[in-house]
């Protein structure tokens, strides 16, 4: 890229993104129907953070995945498969006493009443991750550390690890956090909404779905979510078919330019009270309100650039992995220093690649092709319709 300094040998060995989290062997049904009626399953892999790492590696970035797996055949399959995508798995540790997690799911849309997922992950090797047994030098080696709220739900030790990794410290990588609220994973005594809010507020780049923010925090609408999460330099609110709204304000710090982008002016680090204070911003924030730039009430001095990018029309094959793919696309464009609108568009394209295949993972479109689509004007972008196979070089992208 013009104007980009030449990489040194040390830069070449530095991961762009390090992803921490559990991956599991996934058993995909051979046909639609109840789990009780499916005669056979095909084997795949699934895990929010490893999905991001695989997509980034396929997109040409240096990605590493850190986790624990069992000393079993499923652990072998996970490590070999993820490494096969080009991901550095050298920091993955084997647990001789705990198994690798697995799960089964139906082929039906997740939103349908008949959709089933059967997890066998309690007591898994990954749930034993803790501040005492992960390789910190590997976790902190990249330009970006990507985490998710799923890890926090696995065990008290995993939660302690995420709290340690999101704690402010000099030289910390840019910390990316996907809220990934999964109520079924949380143990009975844990207040998952407060925990996830606290973790998100300690990070630099946060992804959260508009629906999960309402479910977890009672916060309705993109602007109200920003009021609940004023601290991250970049907040990405995923709004389903309505697209994504990105709030970006550059905070001071050695790595903030990765998150904020050159188009944003520095603003003072924003502070509010404890997690409970942010939960009160629901009043007066109706679902139909449009996000707007400017000062956020109750957060002190500061301003945001607010960018809303429409979603693409997609002929969906399976709705799994799209959120992870969106995060990977956004992170990829962030690492390349692209404008915020282009980051969100790359996120939408990566999500469309995942939505048009049966499993969690697929190859993204070639970078030059994705860049050409991202550069379309708003009218042409709005006319795109993507279906199965659209990422292939010989496939035409349809418009109505």
Kinemage of the C-alpha trace (Angstrom):
@kinemage 1
@onewidth
@group {chain A} dominant
@subgroup {mainchain}
@vectorlist {calphas} color= white
{ca unk a 1} P 0.000 0.000 0.000
{ca unk a 2} L 1.357 3.415 -0.921
{ca unk a 3} L 2.784 5.283 2.060
{ca unk a 4} L 2.960 2.162 4.249
{ca unk a 5} L 6.363 1.656 5.911
{ca unk a 6} L 8.313 -1.428 4.852
{ca unk a 7} L 7.887 -4.379 7.202
{ca unk a 8} L 10.813 -5.468 9.298
{ca unk a 9} L 11.657 -9.121 10.044
{ca unk a 10} L 10.060 -8.675 13.482
{ca unk a 11} L 6.866 -7.324 11.893
{ca unk a 12} L 6.696 -10.362 9.597
{ca unk a 13} L 6.645 -12.675 12.615
{ca unk a 14} L 4.052 -10.673 14.549
{ca unk a 15} L 0.468 -11.964 14.308
{ca unk a 16} L -2.073 -9.471 13.068
{ca unk a 17} L -4.753 -10.993 15.290
{ca unk a 18} L -4.646 -13.495 18.155
{ca unk a 19} L -7.995 -15.171 18.938
{ca unk a 20} L -8.692 -16.878 22.275
{ca unk a 21} L -11.614 -19.225 22.834
{ca unk a 22} L -13.102 -22.702 22.695
{ca unk a 23} L -13.598 -24.521 19.438
{ca unk a 24} L -15.604 -27.728 19.252
{ca unk a 25} L -16.114 -30.547 16.824
{ca unk a 26} L -19.494 -29.985 15.190
{ca unk a 27} L -21.737 -32.747 13.892
{ca unk a 28} L -23.876 -31.501 11.001
{ca unk a 29} L -27.024 -33.440 10.021
{ca unk a 30} L -27.245 -35.286 6.736
{ca unk a 31} L -30.862 -34.120 6.307
{ca unk a 32} L -33.381 -31.765 7.916
{ca unk a 33} L -35.425 -32.933 10.868
{ca unk a 34} L -35.291 -33.561 14.578
{ca unk a 35} L -32.043 -34.811 16.050
{ca unk a 36} L -33.918 -37.959 17.028
{ca unk a 37} L -34.690 -38.639 13.363
{ca unk a 38} L -31.422 -37.678 11.644
{ca unk a 39} L -29.696 -40.907 10.537
{ca unk a 40} L -26.145 -39.604 10.194
{ca unk a 41} L -23.963 -36.567 10.664
{ca unk a 42} L -20.973 -35.048 8.948
{ca unk a 43} L -18.097 -33.721 11.010
{ca unk a 44} L -17.029 -30.085 11.028
{ca unk a 45} L -15.687 -27.565 13.502
{ca unk a 46} L -17.271 -24.610 15.241
{ca unk a 47} L -16.090 -21.919 17.588
{ca unk a 48} L -16.636 -18.169 17.466
{ca unk a 49} L -13.013 -17.161 17.944
{ca unk a 50} L -11.458 -19.873 15.784
{ca unk a 51} L -13.980 -18.984 13.065
{ca unk a 52} L -12.635 -15.429 13.116
{ca unk a 53} L -9.040 -16.664 13.017
{ca unk a 54} L -9.723 -18.975 10.056
{ca unk a 55} L -11.515 -16.280 8.066
{ca unk a 56} L -8.708 -13.785 8.705
{ca unk a 57} L -6.042 -16.285 7.680
{ca unk a 58} L -7.915 -17.066 4.473
{ca unk a 59} L -8.139 -13.316 3.849
{ca unk a 60} L -4.345 -13.058 3.922
{ca unk a 61} L -3.661 -12.012 7.525
{ca unk a 62} L -1.381 -13.590 10.098
{ca unk a 63} L -3.839 -15.112 12.564
{ca unk a 64} L -3.209 -17.215 15.661
{ca unk a 65} L -5.628 -19.211 17.791
{ca unk a 66} L -4.998 -19.904 21.488
{ca unk a 67} L -7.024 -22.475 23.403
{ca unk a 68} L -6.980 -25.813 25.195
{ca unk a 69} L -8.209 -29.083 23.679
{ca unk a 70} L -8.285 -32.626 24.943
{ca unk a 71} L -5.519 -35.125 24.279
{ca unk a 72} L -7.947 -37.018 22.053
{ca unk a 73} L -8.832 -37.541 18.418
{ca unk a 74} L -11.318 -34.668 18.398
{ca unk a 75} L -8.573 -32.367 19.672
{ca unk a 76} L -6.307 -33.590 16.872
{ca unk a 77} L -9.048 -32.886 14.336
{ca unk a 78} L -9.629 -29.355 15.628
{ca unk a 79} L -5.974 -28.363 15.651
{ca unk a 80} L -5.272 -29.923 12.256
{ca unk a 81} L -8.349 -28.372 10.631
{ca unk a 82} L -7.766 -24.883 11.993
{ca unk a 83} L -4.079 -25.039 11.091
{ca unk a 84} L -5.159 -26.111 7.605
{ca unk a 85} L -6.784 -22.696 7.157
{ca unk a 86} L -3.372 -21.103 7.713
{ca unk a 87} L -3.869 -20.268 11.406
{ca unk a 88} L -0.947 -20.498 13.837
{ca unk a 89} L -1.984 -23.108 16.433
{ca unk a 90} L 1.404 -23.445 18.150
{ca unk a 91} L 0.066 -21.968 21.416
{ca unk a 92} L -2.826 -24.446 21.729
{ca unk a 93} L -2.339 -26.602 24.815
{ca unk a 94} L -3.458 -30.232 25.334
{ca unk a 95} L -5.282 -31.266 28.480
{ca unk a 96} L -4.680 -34.918 29.433
{ca unk a 97} L -7.630 -35.029 31.851
{ca unk a 98} L -10.463 -33.211 30.070
{ca unk a 99} L -12.120 -33.902 26.703
{ca unk a 100} L -12.541 -31.732 23.652
{ca unk a 101} L -16.053 -30.275 23.462
{ca unk a 102} L -18.481 -31.455 20.773
{ca unk a 103} L -21.995 -30.521 19.703
{ca unk a 104} L -24.774 -31.625 17.372
{ca unk a 105} L -27.293 -29.391 15.645
{ca unk a 106} L -30.241 -29.680 13.302
{ca unk a 107} L -30.157 -28.285 9.793
{ca unk a 108} L -33.118 -25.995 10.463
{ca unk a 109} L -32.847 -22.221 10.745
{ca unk a 110} L -31.838 -21.168 14.250
{ca unk a 111} L -34.911 -18.971 14.532
{ca unk a 112} L -37.288 -21.875 13.993
{ca unk a 113} L -39.024 -23.577 16.886
{ca unk a 114} L -37.758 -26.989 15.781
{ca unk a 115} L -34.089 -26.020 15.774
{ca unk a 116} L -32.042 -28.063 18.226
{ca unk a 117} L -28.481 -27.846 19.470
{ca unk a 118} L -27.058 -30.468 21.823
{ca unk a 119} L -23.804 -29.379 23.495
{ca unk a 120} L -21.375 -31.745 25.176
{ca unk a 121} L -18.913 -29.205 26.486
{ca unk a 122} L -19.324 -29.211 30.290
{ca unk a 123} L -15.946 -29.947 31.840
{ca unk a 124} L -14.178 -29.543 28.501
{ca unk a 125} L -10.486 -28.792 28.177
{ca unk a 126} L -11.222 -25.224 27.083
{ca unk a 127} L -13.390 -24.576 30.135
{ca unk a 128} L -10.261 -25.101 32.262
{ca unk a 129} L -8.457 -22.115 30.739
{ca unk a 130} L -7.323 -19.731 33.469
{ca unk a 131} L -4.798 -16.957 34.118
{ca unk a 132} L -2.459 -19.673 35.420
{ca unk a 133} L -2.316 -21.936 32.370
{ca unk a 134} L -2.489 -19.877 29.184
{ca unk a 135} L 0.619 -18.633 27.323
{ca unk a 136} L 0.429 -14.892 27.908
{ca unk a 137} L 3.359 -14.173 25.619
{ca unk a 138} L 1.367 -15.648 22.722
{ca unk a 139} L -1.878 -13.904 23.664
{ca unk a 140} L -0.272 -10.472 23.806
{ca unk a 141} L 1.977 -10.881 20.781
{ca unk a 142} L -0.410 -9.621 18.106
{ca unk a 143} L -1.608 -6.222 16.969
{ca unk a 144} L -5.153 -7.239 17.979
{ca unk a 145} L -6.427 -9.654 20.639
{ca unk a 146} L -9.914 -10.923 19.799
{ca unk a 147} L -12.156 -12.261 22.580
{ca unk a 148} L -15.817 -13.092 23.036
{ca unk a 149} L -18.368 -13.338 25.807
{ca unk a 150} L -18.738 -17.064 25.182
{ca unk a 151} L -15.392 -17.702 26.883
{ca unk a 152} L -16.504 -15.786 29.971
{ca unk a 153} L -19.481 -18.134 30.314
{ca unk a 154} L -17.490 -21.379 30.299
{ca unk a 155} L -16.206 -21.277 33.891
{ca unk a 156} L -15.152 -18.992 36.713
{ca unk a 157} L -11.528 -19.495 35.652
{ca unk a 158} L -12.316 -18.480 32.073
{ca unk a 159} L -14.073 -15.357 33.332
{ca unk a 160} L -11.051 -14.510 35.490
{ca unk a 161} L -8.865 -14.907 32.397
{ca unk a 162} L -10.976 -12.481 30.362
{ca unk a 163} L -10.971 -9.963 33.187
{ca unk a 164} L -7.197 -10.201 33.305
{ca unk a 165} L -6.806 -9.783 29.539
{ca unk a 166} L -9.163 -6.790 29.345
{ca unk a 167} L -7.568 -4.967 32.289
{ca unk a 168} L -5.890 -1.687 31.268
{ca unk a 169} L -2.126 -2.010 31.055
{ca unk a 170} L 0.716 -0.333 29.136
{ca unk a 171} L 1.456 -1.951 25.795
{ca unk a 172} L -1.793 -3.911 25.679
{ca unk a 173} L -2.807 -4.933 22.139
{ca unk a 174} L -5.980 -3.479 20.755
{ca unk a 175} L -8.663 -5.654 22.369
{ca unk a 176} L -11.591 -6.661 20.172
{ca unk a 177} L -14.638 -8.144 21.920
{ca unk a 178} L -17.731 -9.787 20.474
{ca unk a 179} L -20.426 -9.794 23.170
{ca unk a 180} L -21.932 -13.096 21.940
{ca unk a 181} L -24.543 -13.323 24.685
{ca unk a 182} L -25.489 -16.996 25.121
{ca unk a 183} L -27.867 -17.198 28.124
{ca unk a 184} L -27.906 -20.998 28.089
{ca unk a 185} L -24.177 -21.189 28.819
{ca unk a 186} L -24.181 -19.121 31.987
{ca unk a 187} L -24.183 -20.800 35.359
{ca unk a 188} L -27.145 -20.100 37.627
{ca unk a 189} L -25.406 -17.730 40.024
{ca unk a 190} L -23.750 -15.553 37.406
{ca unk a 191} L -25.233 -12.224 36.358
{ca unk a 192} L -24.260 -12.561 32.700
{ca unk a 193} L -25.639 -9.167 31.557
{ca unk a 194} L -23.568 -7.236 34.096
{ca unk a 195} L -20.475 -9.370 33.463
{ca unk a 196} L -20.667 -8.889 29.692
{ca unk a 197} L -21.271 -5.160 30.007
{ca unk a 198} L -18.282 -4.785 32.296
{ca unk a 199} L -16.025 -6.741 29.927
{ca unk a 200} L -17.209 -4.825 26.869
{ca unk a 201} L -16.545 -1.469 28.528
{ca unk a 202} L -12.901 -2.449 29.066
{ca unk a 203} L -12.256 -3.147 25.368
{ca unk a 204} L -11.253 -1.014 22.379
{ca unk a 205} L -13.465 -2.477 19.629
{ca unk a 206} L -16.811 -4.079 20.494
{ca unk a 207} L -19.304 -6.007 18.348
{ca unk a 208} L -22.838 -6.447 19.673
{ca unk a 209} L -26.154 -7.372 18.101
{ca unk a 210} L -29.041 -4.972 18.616
{ca unk a 211} L -31.234 -7.917 19.633
{ca unk a 212} L -28.769 -9.324 22.179
{ca unk a 213} L -28.240 -5.891 23.747
{ca unk a 214} L -31.981 -5.617 24.294
{ca unk a 215} L -32.179 -9.142 25.700
{ca unk a 216} L -29.157 -8.758 27.992
{ca unk a 217} L -29.363 -5.135 29.090
{ca unk a 218} L -32.849 -3.905 28.216
{ca unk a 219} L -31.233 -1.318 25.932
{ca unk a 220} L -33.205 -0.555 22.776
{ca unk a 221} L -31.657 0.988 19.678
{ca unk a 222} L -28.119 1.685 18.477
{ca unk a 223} L -27.741 5.073 20.140
{ca unk a 224} L -28.868 3.747 23.509
{ca unk a 225} L -26.352 0.912 23.187
{ca unk a 226} L -23.637 3.506 22.634
{ca unk a 227} L -24.741 5.337 25.769
{ca unk a 228} L -24.401 2.068 27.676
{ca unk a 229} L -20.963 1.459 26.129
{ca unk a 230} L -19.235 4.845 25.825
{ca unk a 231} L -15.704 3.605 26.462
{ca unk a 232} L -14.774 1.526 23.364
{ca unk a 233} L -13.087 3.542 20.641
{ca unk a 234} L -15.234 1.704 18.097
{ca unk a 235} L -18.639 0.165 18.772
{ca unk a 236} L -20.268 -1.915 16.025
{ca unk a 237} L -24.001 -2.477 16.491
{ca unk a 238} L -25.222 -5.279 14.240
{ca unk a 239} L -28.837 -4.704 13.267
{ca unk a 240} L -29.681 -7.786 11.230
{ca unk a 241} L -31.357 -7.037 7.919
{ca unk a 242} L -31.079 -3.316 8.687
{ca unk a 243} L -27.289 -3.448 8.465
{ca unk a 244} L -24.740 -2.181 10.971
{ca unk a 245} L -24.187 1.113 12.761
{ca unk a 246} L -20.630 1.984 13.752
{ca unk a 247} L -19.803 4.540 16.437
{ca unk a 248} L -16.162 5.571 16.157
{ca unk a 249} L -14.273 8.024 18.342
{ca unk a 250} L -10.494 7.997 18.642
{ca unk a 251} L -9.278 7.545 22.206
{ca unk a 252} L -5.679 8.324 23.205
{ca unk a 253} L -3.219 5.450 23.376
{ca unk a 254} L -0.459 3.845 21.333
{ca unk a 255} L -2.759 1.521 19.392
{ca unk a 256} L -5.915 3.581 19.130
{ca unk a 257} L -5.246 4.533 15.498
{ca unk a 258} L -5.908 0.896 14.537
{ca unk a 259} L -9.392 1.104 16.016
{ca unk a 260} L -10.409 4.654 15.339
{ca unk a 261} L -9.003 5.456 11.939
{ca unk a 262} L -7.439 8.686 10.754
{ca unk a 263} L -10.756 10.314 9.987
{ca unk a 264} L -11.632 10.691 13.690
{ca unk a 265} L -10.409 13.425 15.989
{ca unk a 266} L -9.106 12.539 19.483
{ca unk a 267} L -11.609 12.843 22.291
{ca unk a 268} L -11.214 12.511 26.023
{ca unk a 269} L -11.554 9.009 27.449
{ca unk a 270} L -15.179 8.675 28.514
{ca unk a 271} L -16.177 7.414 31.935
{ca unk a 272} L -19.442 6.662 33.658
{ca unk a 273} L -20.385 4.918 36.871
{ca unk a 274} L -20.467 1.164 37.448
{ca unk a 275} L -22.233 -1.337 35.193
{ca unk a 276} L -25.568 -0.677 36.826
{ca unk a 277} L -25.505 2.972 35.739
{ca unk a 278} L -25.369 2.078 32.057
{ca unk a 279} L -28.325 -0.239 32.419
{ca unk a 280} L -30.538 2.773 33.170
{ca unk a 281} L -30.132 4.460 29.750
{ca unk a 282} L -33.113 2.616 28.262
{ca unk a 283} L -35.616 5.354 29.050
{ca unk a 284} L -36.378 7.636 26.131
{ca unk a 285} L -34.471 5.536 23.572
{ca unk a 286} L -37.145 4.229 21.250
{ca unk a 287} L -36.507 1.558 18.631
{ca unk a 288} L -37.277 3.900 15.774
{ca unk a 289} L -34.822 6.642 16.657
{ca unk a 290} L -32.080 7.200 14.080
{ca unk a 291} L -28.490 7.263 15.359
{ca unk a 292} L -26.918 10.698 15.226
{ca unk a 293} L -23.479 12.180 15.637
{ca unk a 294} L -22.546 14.349 18.553
{ca unk a 295} L -22.357 14.408 22.323
{ca unk a 296} L -23.668 11.390 24.226
{ca unk a 297} L -25.708 12.467 27.253
{ca unk a 298} L -24.319 11.275 30.542
{ca unk a 299} L -20.873 10.312 29.223
{ca unk a 300} L -18.897 13.516 29.676
{ca unk a 301} L -17.186 15.406 26.884
{ca unk a 302} L -16.741 13.632 23.565
{ca unk a 303} L -18.225 12.922 20.160
{ca unk a 304} L -18.578 10.100 17.679
{ca unk a 305} L -18.627 9.651 13.970
{ca unk a 306} L -21.720 7.538 13.319
{ca unk a 307} L -21.752 5.404 10.177
{ca unk a 308} L -24.686 3.207 9.154
{ca unk a 309} L -24.079 0.667 6.384
{ca unk a 310} L -26.988 -1.316 4.887
{ca unk a 311} L -26.832 -5.106 4.867
{ca unk a 312} L -26.737 -7.110 1.656
{ca unk a 313} L -29.525 -9.250 0.280
{ca unk a 314} L -28.411 -12.846 0.625
{ca unk a 315} L -29.942 -16.192 -0.385
{ca unk a 316} L -29.247 -17.887 2.944
{ca unk a 317} L -28.190 -21.539 3.033
{ca unk a 318} L -27.538 -21.690 6.800
{ca unk a 319} L -27.469 -18.841 9.332
{ca unk a 320} L -24.440 -20.118 11.268
{ca unk a 321} L -21.128 -18.318 11.520
{ca unk a 322} L -22.322 -15.031 10.022
{ca unk a 323} L -21.553 -12.920 13.102
{ca unk a 324} L -18.041 -14.324 13.357
{ca unk a 325} L -17.489 -13.731 9.648
{ca unk a 326} L -18.706 -10.137 9.977
{ca unk a 327} L -16.203 -9.543 12.783
{ca unk a 328} L -13.426 -11.039 10.662
{ca unk a 329} L -14.269 -8.820 7.695
{ca unk a 330} L -14.420 -5.721 9.866
{ca unk a 331} L -11.116 -6.599 11.559
{ca unk a 332} L -9.450 -7.331 8.220
{ca unk a 333} L -10.399 -3.906 6.865
{ca unk a 334} L -9.415 -2.288 10.171
{ca unk a 335} L -5.932 -3.812 9.953
{ca unk a 336} L -5.659 -2.407 6.434
{ca unk a 337} L -6.564 1.072 7.658
{ca unk a 338} L -9.697 1.374 5.518
{ca unk a 339} L -12.442 3.916 6.256
{ca unk a 340} L -15.207 2.898 8.649
{ca unk a 341} L -17.823 2.494 5.912
{ca unk a 342} L -15.522 0.100 4.047
{ca unk a 343} L -14.826 -1.861 7.238
{ca unk a 344} L -18.544 -2.482 7.702
{ca unk a 345} L -19.015 -3.379 4.039
{ca unk a 346} L -16.187 -5.910 4.230
{ca unk a 347} L -17.936 -7.288 7.300
{ca unk a 348} L -21.176 -7.683 5.355
{ca unk a 349} L -19.363 -9.433 2.486
{ca unk a 350} L -17.629 -11.887 4.816
{ca unk a 351} L -20.984 -12.575 6.502
{ca unk a 352} L -22.576 -13.207 3.107
{ca unk a 353} L -19.852 -15.750 2.327
{ca unk a 354} L -20.689 -17.636 5.540
{ca unk a 355} L -24.449 -17.412 5.027
{ca unk a 356} L -24.278 -19.050 1.599
{ca unk a 357} L -22.615 -22.317 2.759
{ca unk a 358} L -23.948 -25.045 5.107
{ca unk a 359} L -21.254 -24.815 7.815
{ca unk a 360} L -19.543 -22.114 9.858
{ca unk a 361} L -16.521 -21.643 7.600
{ca unk a 362} L -15.871 -20.861 3.965
{ca unk a 363} L -13.310 -19.084 1.852
{ca unk a 364} L -13.936 -15.333 1.589
{ca unk a 365} L -13.969 -13.601 -1.784
{ca unk a 366} L -10.568 -12.654 -3.171
{ca unk a 367} L -9.409 -9.339 -1.718
{ca unk a 368} L -9.369 -7.452 -5.012
{ca unk a 369} L -12.883 -8.650 -5.788
{ca unk a 370} L -14.138 -7.697 -2.339
{ca unk a 371} L -12.503 -4.287 -2.686
{ca unk a 372} L -14.296 -3.696 -5.988
{ca unk a 373} L -17.654 -4.532 -4.410
{ca unk a 374} L -16.936 -2.363 -1.378
{ca unk a 375} L -16.122 0.571 -3.691
{ca unk a 376} L -19.577 0.506 -5.346
{ca unk a 377} L -21.759 3.556 -4.917
{ca unk a 378} L -24.690 3.308 -2.520
{ca unk a 379} L -27.207 2.518 -5.261
{ca unk a 380} L -25.148 -0.312 -6.727
{ca unk a 381} L -24.381 -1.682 -3.244
{ca unk a 382} L -28.088 -1.723 -2.444
{ca unk a 383} L -28.856 -3.714 -5.604
{ca unk a 384} L -26.442 -6.565 -4.864
{ca unk a 385} L -27.888 -9.996 -4.217
{ca unk a 386} L -25.549 -12.807 -3.225
{ca unk a 387} L -26.262 -16.529 -3.420
{ca unk a 388} L -24.418 -19.844 -3.076
{ca unk a 389} L -21.098 -19.874 -4.914
{ca unk a 390} L -20.873 -16.103 -5.256
{ca unk a 391} L -17.332 -15.967 -3.856
{ca unk a 392} L -15.901 -18.010 -6.738
{ca unk a 393} L -13.834 -16.083 -9.254
{ca unk a 394} L -16.011 -17.244 -12.134
{ca unk a 395} L -19.305 -16.401 -10.448
{ca unk a 396} L -21.259 -13.296 -11.314
{ca unk a 397} L -22.798 -11.206 -8.581
{ca unk a 398} L -26.488 -10.723 -9.282
{ca unk a 399} L -28.481 -7.533 -9.208
{ca unk a 400} L -32.271 -7.325 -9.624
